[in-house]
Structures are given as structure tokens and as C-alpha cells.
Amino acid sequence: MDENALQKTEPERYPSTVSDEVYTLTTKVRALEEEISELKKDIHAIDFLQKKPIISGDTIAVGGFWIVAALAVIGIFF
């Protein structure tokens, strides 16, 4: 009889502990998903608010080249 009692109580105990662990893990995963969602929103806000240069470095380099070229031509003829 003792063997039958052990067989009945053990399966009843395991599903409750497993379901408790699954529930706690599920709540932790949901909390982490919410945190990731907030972090994604923050990253998008930072990217949106970050100042971007109006004139790129390439544009400044090309403009500088033409200014130096114009000064060289003016220097040659004057």
C-alpha cells in the first residue's frame, strides 16, 4: 500500500512545481520583452534626436578644392 501512495503523490507534486517554474519563467520573459521594447523605443528616439550634419565632409572637401583652385588661378594671373 505504501508503494501505491508514493506513486499517487509524486506525480501530483511534480506538475505543480513544474507549472510554478514555468509561470515564473513566463513572467520573467514578459518583463524582459517589455524592457527590450522600451530600449528599442529609446534607441529610435536617440537616433531621431541626434544632430546630423547639414554639410558632409565630402562636400567641404570638394568646396575647399575649388576654392584653392580658384586662388591658384588668381595667383597665377595676378
Secondary structure, 3 states (H helix, E strand, C coil): CHHHHHHHHHHHHHHHHHHHHHHHHHHHHHHHHHHHHHHHHHHHHHHHHCCCCCCCHHHHHHHHHHHHHHHHHHHHHC
